[in-house]
Amino acid sequence: MDRIEQLETEYRQLREDYESLRARIAGLENDSVDGNGLGSDEERIYVASSKKNRFHRTSCEFAPCIMNSPNLIEFGSHREAREAGYKPCGQCKP
């Protein structure tokens, strides 16, 4: 019985973290680009999976699958993702 309760607690925490992340991403997507030093092709967040070597813009059609994954990795810039050894997906190249 203790293991079930532990798993339920972990599940609730993961759901809270997931909802918090989605809200944060939505807020960043809605912010204006003025004054943040980002170029027109630069995003504030790029996402990747620790299981793959490609990264995506949050607007990419593949991003929702990654954002729902426990293997989610976030990068603050295109350069940061490249320096970590990731490559942009075919649709996310600047």
N, C-alpha and C positions, 0 to 999 in steps of 0.2 A: 504494500500500500504506500509506503514512503517513496518508492521510486516513481510511482504514478503521480503523486503530488509534486515531486521534484520536476518531473517532465512538464506538468501543467504550468508550474511557476516559470520554468525556462521558456515555454511557449508564449506565455503572456508577456514576458520581458522582450522576447524577440518581436512580437507584434507591436509593442509600444515603440521599440527602436525603429521598426520599419515605418510606422506611421509618422514618427518624428522626422525621419529621413525624407520621406515623401513630402512632408510639409516644408521642410527646409529647401528641397530642390524646387518645389513649386514657387516658393518665395524668391529664390534666386533667379528663376526663369522670368518672373514678373518684374524684377528690378530693371531699371534703365541701365544702359551701358555708359552713360555720361559720367566722366570723372573717375572711372575705375581703372583706367590704363589698359583696357583690353582692346585689341584690334577688332575689326568688324568680323573676322573669322574666329576670334578667340572666345571660348566659352568660359564660364566660371567654374564649371565642374565637368569633368570627363569621368566616365565609369568604365570599369573593366572587371573581368572575372579572374580570380587567382588561378583558375584552371585553363585559361586561354591566354594567347599573347597579343590580342587585339583590344583596343580601347575605343569607346564610342562617345559621341556627344549625347547629352540627355535627350535631345530631340530625335535621335536616330531610332529607326523602327526596331532595332535590336536591344535598345537600352532597357525597356521595361522588363525583359526577361532577366537581365543582369541585376537590375535594381531590386528584383524580388528574390534574388539568390543570396544564400548565406556566404557566398564566395565574393561578394561585392568589394571592390576596391575603388576609392575615389582619388582623383588627381585634380589639383587646382589649376593646371594649365596643360596645354598640348606638350610643351617642353618637358614638364615634370613627368608626364606619362612616357614620353620618348626616352628620357634619361633612366627611367625604371626598366627599360627594355621592352616596352610595349609598342606596337605599331597601330596606326589608325586603321579602322576598318575601311573597306573600299568606298563607302558612302560618306565617311567622316574626314577624309583627307582635306586639308585646307586649300 
